Amino acid sequence: MNAALPEPDPLARAASQALRNTLIQEITAADGWIPFSDFMECALYEPQLGYYTGGAVKLGPEGDFITAPEISALYGRALANQLQQIMQDSAFEILEVGAGSGRLALQILGELARRESLPEHYRIVEVSGELRARQRQLFEQSAPELAGRIEWLERLPEQFAGAVIGNEVLDAMPVEIVAKTGSGWVRRGVSVDAEGMFAFSDRPAPSDLVQLIAKRIPHSQELEAGYTTELHPIAEGFVATLLARLKKGALLFVDYGFPAAEYYHPQRREGTLMAHYRHRAHTDAFAWPGLQDLTTHVDFSALAGIAEDLGAEVLGYTSQARFLINCGIMELIESQPNDVLKWLPQTNALQRLLSEAEMGELFKVIALGRGLAEPLLGFVRSDRSSTL
């Protein structure tokens, strides 16, 4: 185990060991090797044991990382401004995929209630039963009058019109890791070494993965041997499904990532895979399976390509800071009561959301959609769609 990481308590340790045993059994049954995408899927989503399906707190000070809605309600309130515009031009429906603690939904619905612009339904697609329970509890305690607007789904609706929001969802979808060798591309997988520890090992990349490399990675033939990166077929398929089922409206994804030219830059030769455990970001993907998050950056150019393939539009792409400013976050904080004790924490939170040194530039926002007549508010200035 990674000695630099804090030790889990006995119950968490036992759960992690149970998931480790499950992974070892899966690897053994597959002749000693599974693709990293299968390892990541099991580590994050194995029923009752995976990171997102187990019972531990994920978000906030007691969890492993903090998302924007946990930092300030201003985030969800500004986002509500954009969602209201989308709904007015399509249908008064919101679909949130992967709602985390539920705090973003609470902020959005609270702001839309103040604007007298509530959706007819706020649907949440959540694969984690534990997170669904936390979301219900939050609304029952904080806004029972809004709880009736929410419908929890275990799968995507067959058709949808309105606004779709995914906040830090795509980064947690299993990825393929590929590496360049002197004889071509290999697919990185996981095996078990002689000491019973997980280890990376490579096999020749199958033809479909080689085709995806050629499609997604600019100048892939020119990259040097040893270059390692990720591909995102599962996230791409998820976005394609959403777009195919969207009759009219827009999908909004907020995540950390880059356009392809930056993502697959020759100097980013070790990829973007990271683990998050108790507010520590590190690179040991095998430490405490089920207790730590595994994430990668998002290839936003791939999302734009999917929209083009399906006859949809890229409605905007920009930094989180510029998006929130365009959506009126500065006006929201200026409208706060003149109370220094409340105003100072809000300004500190705003700094985290907007600063280039924190979330403001690292996180990006992309909108994909169809059938909307007006340009979206969040991208009226500093739209970077041309970089995709």
LUMPANU-373088 format. One line per 2 residues: number of its first residue (from 1); their letters; for each residue x, y, z of C-alpha. Coordinates in nm, 3 decimals, always signed. Layout:
<recs>
NUM) A) X:Y:Z  ...
</recs>
This chain:
<recs>
1) MN) +0.000:+0.000:+0.000  +0.101:+0.363:-0.046
3) AA) +0.268:+0.450:+0.287  +0.209:+0.823:+0.234
5) LP) -0.170:+0.782:+0.253  -0.365:+0.774:+0.581
7) EP) -0.477:+0.435:+0.703  -0.850:+0.355:+0.674
9) DP) -1.046:+0.237:+0.975  -1.100:-0.140:+1.019
11) LA) -1.443:-0.147:+0.851  -1.320:+0.047:+0.548
13) RA) -1.010:-0.170:+0.530  -1.226:-0.483:+0.529
15) AS) -1.445:-0.342:+0.251  -1.140:-0.257:+0.044
17) QA) -1.000:-0.607:+0.095  -1.331:-0.758:-0.016
19) LR) -1.317:-0.554:-0.337  -0.952:-0.649:-0.385
21) NT) -1.053:-1.016:-0.363  -1.330:-0.958:-0.619
23) LI) -1.083:-0.794:-0.857  -0.830:-1.074:-0.815
25) QE) -1.101:-1.330:-0.891  -1.200:-1.135:-1.203
27) IT) -0.839:-1.113:-1.320  -0.779:-1.483:-1.254
29) AA) -1.094:-1.579:-1.444  -0.972:-1.371:-1.742
31) DG) -0.643:-1.563:-1.773  -0.454:-1.322:-1.551
33) WI) -0.524:-0.991:-1.724  -0.808:-0.741:-1.760
35) PF) -0.812:-0.402:-1.939  -0.769:-0.105:-1.707
37) SD) -1.121:+0.006:-1.805  -1.257:-0.311:-1.640
39) FM) -1.046:-0.252:-1.328  -1.169:+0.108:-1.302
41) EC) -1.530:+0.003:-1.355  -1.510:-0.248:-1.071
43) AL) -1.314:-0.015:-0.840  -1.573:+0.259:-0.878
45) YE) -1.904:+0.080:-0.936  -1.894:-0.279:-0.804
47) PQ) -2.226:-0.318:-0.612  -2.189:-0.241:-0.239
49) LG) -1.808:-0.228:-0.264  -1.713:+0.022:-0.534
51) YY) -1.616:+0.378:-0.456  -1.948:+0.523:-0.575
53) TG) -2.164:+0.232:-0.465  -2.027:+0.181:-0.113
55) GA) -2.134:+0.369:+0.197  -1.846:+0.610:+0.261
57) VK) -1.885:+0.989:+0.233  -1.731:+1.105:-0.094
59) LG) -1.784:+1.479:-0.104  -1.708:+1.767:+0.128
61) PE) -1.464:+1.810:+0.418  -1.525:+1.456:+0.547
63) GD) -1.487:+1.298:+0.203  -1.210:+1.276:-0.054
65) FI) -1.264:+1.588:-0.263  -1.483:+1.898:-0.284
67) TA) -1.687:+1.990:-0.590  -1.805:+2.338:-0.684
69) PE) -2.157:+2.303:-0.532  -1.995:+2.211:-0.198
71) IS) -1.791:+2.533:-0.206  -2.074:+2.783:-0.254
73) AL) -2.443:+2.801:-0.338  -2.349:+3.079:-0.579
75) YG) -2.235:+2.809:-0.820  -2.574:+2.642:-0.852
77) RA) -2.756:+2.976:-0.850  -2.551:+3.105:-1.145
79) LA) -2.598:+2.776:-1.328  -2.975:+2.808:-1.276
81) NQ) -2.966:+3.125:-1.487  -2.837:+2.925:-1.783
83) LQ) -3.077:+2.637:-1.725  -3.370:+2.877:-1.715
85) QI) -3.278:+3.012:-2.058  -3.249:+2.660:-2.203
87) MQ) -3.586:+2.559:-2.061  -3.757:+2.872:-2.193
89) DS) -3.636:+2.779:-2.542  -3.720:+2.407:-2.519
91) AF) -3.916:+2.249:-2.231  -3.941:+2.308:-1.857
93) EI) -3.760:+1.988:-1.766  -3.417:+1.930:-1.609
95) LE) -3.223:+1.605:-1.612  -2.915:+1.581:-1.389
97) VG) -2.680:+1.288:-1.437  -2.474:+1.189:-1.136
99) AG) -2.606:+1.432:-0.875  -2.346:+1.359:-0.605
101) SG) -2.459:+1.487:-0.266  -2.769:+1.652:-0.421
103) RL) -2.649:+1.997:-0.323  -2.634:+2.123:-0.682
105) AL) -2.996:+2.020:-0.741  -3.093:+2.195:-0.418
107) QI) -2.919:+2.517:-0.526  -3.067:+2.511:-0.876
109) LG) -3.422:+2.445:-0.764  -3.397:+2.703:-0.487
111) EL) -3.288:+2.971:-0.732  -3.548:+2.874:-0.993
113) AR) -3.816:+2.889:-0.721  -3.705:+3.244:-0.639
115) RE) -3.734:+3.327:-1.009  -4.077:+3.158:-1.029
117) SL) -3.937:+2.942:-1.307  -3.937:+2.592:-1.160
119) PE) -3.921:+2.295:-1.399  -4.217:+2.062:-1.416
121) HY) -3.980:+1.780:-1.322  -3.622:+1.759:-1.201
123) RI) -3.504:+1.409:-1.288  -3.184:+1.265:-1.142
125) VE) -3.012:+0.966:-1.298  -2.803:+0.814:-1.020
127) VS) -2.642:+0.468:-1.030  -2.548:+0.475:-0.660
129) GE) -2.824:+0.375:-0.423  -2.623:+0.519:-0.135
131) LR) -2.602:+0.859:-0.306  -2.973:+0.851:-0.395
133) AR) -3.049:+0.805:-0.025  -2.826:+1.099:+0.067
135) QR) -2.992:+1.317:-0.196  -3.341:+1.235:-0.066
137) QL) -3.232:+1.306:+0.290  -3.088:+1.643:+0.191
139) FE) -3.415:+1.757:+0.033  -3.629:+1.621:+0.315
141) QS) -3.422:+1.818:+0.565  -3.345:+2.136:+0.370
143) AP) -3.630:+2.190:+0.122  -3.921:+1.947:+0.166
145) EL) -4.141:+2.181:-0.042  -3.919:+2.109:-0.344
147) AG) -3.877:+1.735:-0.293  -4.191:+1.658:-0.492
149) RI) -4.031:+1.803:-0.805  -3.761:+1.535:-0.806
151) EW) -3.785:+1.197:-0.970  -3.496:+0.951:-0.934
153) LE) -3.416:+0.729:-1.231  -3.178:+0.434:-1.262
155) RL) -3.141:+0.474:-1.639  -3.170:+0.745:-1.899
157) PE) -3.517:+0.827:-2.037  -3.584:+0.715:-2.393
159) QF) -3.653:+1.073:-2.503  -3.598:+1.407:-2.341
161) AG) -3.645:+1.780:-2.405  -3.509:+2.057:-2.185
163) AV) -3.181:+2.101:-1.999  -2.933:+1.828:-1.903
165) IG) -2.656:+1.895:-1.652  -2.356:+1.678:-1.566
167) NE) -2.120:+1.824:-1.305  -1.797:+1.624:-1.273
169) VL) -1.956:+1.314:-1.423  -1.750:+1.232:-1.732
171) DA) -1.418:+1.233:-1.545  -1.532:+0.934:-1.336
173) MP) -1.624:+0.709:-1.627  -1.388:+0.417:-1.695
175) VE) -1.117:+0.484:-1.953  -0.887:+0.286:-2.176
177) IV) -0.518:+0.346:-2.117  -0.299:+0.313:-2.426
179) AK) +0.077:+0.343:-2.471  +0.300:+0.387:-2.776
181) TG) +0.578:+0.134:-2.830  +0.835:+0.086:-3.101
183) SG) +0.606:-0.166:-3.270  +0.275:+0.018:-3.229
185) WV) +0.009:+0.090:-2.968  -0.066:-0.134:-2.671
187) RR) -0.364:-0.151:-2.438  -0.273:-0.118:-2.072
189) GV) -0.431:-0.363:-1.834  -0.398:-0.501:-1.484
191) SV) -0.253:-0.831:-1.366  -0.149:-0.974:-1.028
193) DA) +0.223:-1.010:-0.960  +0.402:-1.286:-0.768
195) EG) +0.346:-1.103:-0.439  -0.030:-1.078:-0.497
197) MF) -0.020:-0.706:-0.580  -0.191:-0.537:-0.873
199) AF) +0.045:-0.438:-1.155  +0.010:-0.274:-1.494
201) SD) +0.080:-0.493:-1.794  +0.028:-0.439:-2.165
203) RP) -0.118:-0.630:-2.456  -0.147:-0.533:-2.825
205) AP) -0.431:-0.286:-2.879  -0.729:-0.438:-3.063
207) SD) -0.824:-0.294:-3.401  -1.118:-0.087:-3.273
209) LV) -0.894:+0.083:-3.019  -0.628:+0.150:-3.283
211) QL) -0.897:+0.314:-3.498  -1.010:+0.529:-3.204
213) IA) -0.648:+0.634:-3.141  -0.616:+0.748:-3.501
215) KR) -0.946:+0.938:-3.478  -0.894:+1.109:-3.142
217) IP) -0.520:+1.166:-3.100  -0.376:+1.434:-3.331
219) HS) -0.046:+1.328:-3.494  -0.057:+0.992:-3.314
221) QE) +0.200:+0.853:-3.557  +0.450:+1.118:-3.454
223) LE) +0.442:+1.050:-3.081  +0.750:+0.888:-2.931
225) AG) +0.768:+0.540:-2.780  +0.668:+0.544:-2.413
227) YT) +0.390:+0.799:-2.462  +0.090:+0.700:-2.243
229) TE) -0.258:+0.847:-2.241  -0.629:+0.769:-2.209
231) LH) -0.921:+0.723:-2.445  -1.283:+0.761:-2.335
233) PI) -1.514:+0.527:-2.532  -1.756:+0.483:-2.240
235) AE) -1.797:+0.858:-2.181  -1.828:+0.912:-2.556
237) GF) -2.099:+0.648:-2.579  -2.283:+0.803:-2.285
239) VA) -2.283:+1.150:-2.444  -2.387:+1.003:-2.780
241) TL) -2.683:+0.830:-2.613  -2.792:+1.152:-2.444
243) LA) -2.770:+1.349:-2.768  -2.957:+1.082:-2.963
245) RL) -3.242:+1.098:-2.710  -3.250:+1.479:-2.683
247) KK) -3.538:+1.611:-2.895  -3.474:+1.977:-2.817
249) GA) -3.256:+2.150:-2.560  -2.896:+2.136:-2.442
251) LL) -2.652:+1.923:-2.249  -2.417:+2.110:-2.013
253) FV) -2.106:+1.932:-1.887  -1.870:+2.087:-1.633
255) DY) -1.543:+1.905:-1.582  -1.168:+1.936:-1.592
257) GF) -1.009:+1.866:-1.927  -0.868:+2.002:-2.249
259) PA) -0.922:+2.018:-2.624  -0.746:+1.732:-2.806
261) AE) -0.444:+1.942:-2.904  -0.372:+2.008:-2.536
263) YY) -0.484:+1.672:-2.400  -0.262:+1.473:-2.634
265) HP) +0.028:+1.716:-2.641  +0.362:+1.533:-2.674
267) QR) +0.476:+1.676:-2.339  +0.176:+1.523:-2.158
269) RE) +0.332:+1.182:-2.204  +0.214:+1.015:-1.882
271) GT) -0.158:+1.079:-1.923  -0.395:+1.234:-1.670
273) LM) -0.507:+0.943:-1.449  -0.527:+1.047:-1.082
275) AH) -0.657:+0.902:-0.757  -0.822:+1.105:-0.480
277) YR) -0.823:+0.988:-0.119  -0.904:+1.208:+0.181
279) HR) -0.824:+1.526:-0.006  -0.494:+1.389:-0.133
281) AH) -0.440:+1.365:-0.508  -0.188:+1.097:-0.605
283) TD) -0.100:+0.859:-0.889  -0.130:+0.514:-0.725
285) AF) -0.438:+0.373:-0.895  -0.416:+0.052:-0.692
287) AW) -0.411:+0.195:-0.338  -0.716:+0.106:-0.128
289) PG) -0.956:-0.002:-0.408  -1.311:+0.108:-0.336
291) LQ) -1.196:+0.376:-0.091  -1.043:+0.619:-0.341
293) DL) -1.175:+0.792:-0.649  -1.013:+0.736:-0.988
295) TT) -1.044:+1.012:-1.246  -0.903:+1.139:-1.574
297) HV) -0.936:+1.465:-1.760  -1.201:+1.498:-2.033
299) DF) -1.126:+1.525:-2.405  -1.369:+1.803:-2.500
301) SA) -1.283:+1.779:-2.869  -1.419:+1.424:-2.869
303) LA) -1.751:+1.552:-2.731  -1.766:+1.815:-3.004
305) GI) -1.699:+1.545:-3.264  -1.984:+1.332:-3.130
307) AE) -2.224:+1.626:-3.159  -2.118:+1.683:-3.518
309) DL) -2.159:+1.312:-3.602  -2.516:+1.314:-3.463
311) GA) -2.629:+1.635:-3.630  -2.625:+1.836:-3.307
313) EV) -2.440:+2.159:-3.234  -2.163:+2.276:-3.008
315) LG) -2.343:+2.566:-2.839  -2.041:+2.687:-2.645
317) YT) -1.716:+2.594:-2.473  -1.530:+2.809:-2.219
319) SQ) -1.365:+2.811:-1.878  -1.570:+2.771:-1.560
321) AR) -1.473:+3.123:-1.454  -1.594:+3.287:-1.773
323) FL) -1.911:+3.075:-1.781  -2.007:+3.171:-1.425
325) IN) -1.933:+3.538:-1.485  -2.144:+3.532:-1.802
327) CG) -2.424:+3.370:-1.601  -2.424:+3.654:-1.348
329) IM) -2.236:+3.518:-1.048  -2.088:+3.861:-0.973
331) EL) -2.434:+4.017:-0.963  -2.547:+3.740:-0.729
333) IE) -2.277:+3.808:-0.474  -2.334:+4.182:-0.495
335) SQ) -2.698:+4.123:-0.407  -2.606:+3.942:-0.083
337) PN) -2.698:+4.115:+0.246  -2.437:+4.362:+0.367
339) DV) -2.314:+4.137:+0.645  -1.935:+4.114:+0.673
341) LK) -1.949:+3.781:+0.857  -2.143:+3.627:+0.568
343) WL) -1.988:+3.826:+0.284  -1.624:+3.736:+0.354
345) PQ) -1.672:+3.356:+0.332  -1.870:+3.407:+0.013
347) TN) -1.592:+3.608:-0.147  -1.339:+3.344:-0.045
349) AL) -1.558:+3.079:-0.207  -1.594:+3.293:-0.518
351) QR) -1.216:+3.315:-0.539  -1.194:+2.933:-0.547
353) LL) -1.458:+2.907:-0.818  -1.312:+3.178:-1.044
355) SE) -0.938:+3.196:-0.983  -0.713:+3.067:-1.262
357) AE) -0.494:+2.919:-0.989  -0.784:+2.709:-0.857
359) MG) -1.101:+2.592:-1.035  -1.164:+2.885:-1.267
361) EL) -0.937:+2.776:-1.551  -0.885:+2.407:-1.476
363) FK) -1.258:+2.336:-1.515  -1.432:+2.390:-1.848
365) VI) -1.797:+2.401:-1.954  -1.926:+2.266:-2.283
367) AL) -2.283:+2.286:-2.418  -2.413:+2.050:-2.686
369) GR) -2.767:+2.060:-2.818  -3.025:+2.098:-3.086
371) GL) -3.320:+2.318:-3.174  -3.236:+2.627:-2.966
373) AE) -3.290:+2.969:-3.122  -3.081:+3.196:-2.899
375) PL) -2.708:+3.191:-2.810  -2.652:+3.060:-2.460
377) LG) -2.581:+3.313:-2.184  -2.282:+3.129:-2.046
379) FV) -2.084:+3.166:-2.367  -2.168:+3.518:-2.485
381) RS) -1.810:+3.627:-2.411  -1.486:+3.428:-2.437
383) DR) -1.632:+3.129:-2.621  -1.347:+2.892:-2.706
385) SS) -1.535:+2.658:-2.937  -1.284:+2.730:-3.213
387) TL) -1.014:+2.551:-3.010  -1.204:+2.222:-3.030
</recs>
